[in-house]
Structure formats: C-alpha cells, structure tokens
Amino acid sequence: MLCTLNDVLPRARKLHYAVTAFDFVGDFYARAILDVCEEKRAPVILSALPPDLEGRSLYYMTGIVRGVAKAYSIPIVLHLDHAEDFAVIKRAIEHGFTSVMFDGSHLPLTENIRVTREVSIYAHARGVAVEAELGFVAGNDMDGNDQGSGRLTDPKEVEEFVAKTEVDALAVSIGTAHGVYRSRPVLDLGRLAEIMAVTAVPLVLHGGSGTPEDQLGQAIEGGITKLNIYADMRLAMNSAAAKVATVVEKRQDELPDRVLAPFYQALREEAEKKLVLTRSLNRY
Ligand SMILES: [Zn+2]
C-alpha cells in the first residue's frame, strides 16, 4: 500500500525504530526490496535519485512502484531523494511520488529556508510529504567523486528551520557520509540528542551504508527514524556478479530470471540485514 513519510515516520519515532529508505534503480531492485519487506512485515521507503529519473526513466520508476504497490500490504513510500531543482520535484509529484526531499544543504541558511518552505507549500497542497537537509552530509557523489568536507547540523538552527519550512522530516549531519567510507566514522550522538531536544520532527540519517552498526543502533535509539541506504546494496549486488558469470558459463542462453537470480538474492539478503539494524521487522 502506497503512503507518505507522515504515515510511517511519526509512528517509528514513538516506537523507537527507523524506517529503511533504499535507493532503487529498476524493477528487480524494487522487487527484491519489497518482497523481503513484505515477508518481514517492515515498512519501507523506496527512494529514487534525480539522475535515475531522467526522460522516460521517471515513467518506468513510478510505473513500477505505483503498479505493484497494491500487491503488498506493508506501507510503501515512493520518495524523491536529493532533489535540488524545484522543477524536478514538481515533475516527480505529477508522476505520483508521495514524498520528496528538497536538498538545499549547499545553500546559505536563509535561502535553504526560503526554497524549502516553497517546496513544502507546493507539496503539502498535493498531499505529498517533504524532507529537507540542514547542515551538509558529504562523501562521494554518484560518480564516486569526493564532495569535500561536510558541515554538521547546528542544533541552534533546527527549531527556526523546522518552524519556518514546516517540513515533515529533517536530514541531519552528525558524522555520516555518502558512499563507501575511507576511514571509520564517529557519529556525534551528543549533537543528535541536542537536536532531538528542540524538535518533534522525525530525523533522517543519510549515508547509512558502511556506518558501524553499533553507532547506527545508538543513533536509532537516539531518535533517527529514517535511515538511508544505497552503497551497501550496490556492494551486495556487485558481489553477486561472479555467481551470475558462473550461471551464464554453464548455459550461454540461460533464462533471464535465472541469470538475474543471484543479484535478486544478494539484494534481498542485504536488505534484510538493514531491516534488522533499523528494528523495523514485524511492525505491521
Ligand atoms: Zn543522501
């Protein structure tokens, strides 16, 4: 069943677990994630990044999720991840995304507030939830390039930001990074506690992949209600490539579902690990 961030995150905050947000790129990817979430009774957020929605891709990605959502009874959020362009947000909403992230983390604070507020007004009028980012979670961009240093979220800015923008979820920067880590991160859990103390809005952690599990557990304990995962799913899928090669070696004209099966299995297994980590099993 398709729903918005508002249907799943406040409940997660109350019950001290997080909803896993998986970036997805196509049908078997979505299916691996949705199948395991349904089996484990876990709510899920399927996120898509703007580069994966260009041209007809937007039709495919929304068509897949909106088409199959009725075959699942768990809550499924179709979420736009890291949109910096209002036009992309409008197009995504038009095509049926139920939640959007406006990422103004690269903007000066007043400008981030101004645009995020505009996005909120536009999205809320259409029943769509909004996530924004305060501070900057750095790491690698989609091509693996270093995004430079991050900027931790200043707890003193949170109350004003949330009040003025009326966002439904807030991504905070407390020491994680996007992509694969070069050195072991240390999360600033004290900062998270300070942020929690000043806002009731559900908090989001980007760059969940590769973050030490004990620290992620503490962050969820400390109030994170949406955990973003992408790199770990890519690593899991790519690690299955050798198995796929073996399948094709045995029979050159092997059936497509058998060729894709190792990828599907690897994605399922990795997704299940994340559901355990976010404590989102058996919630529905
Ligand atoms: Zn992110």
Residues whose N, C-alpha, C, O or C-beta is under 5 A from the ligand:
A	BS01	ZN	H206 G207
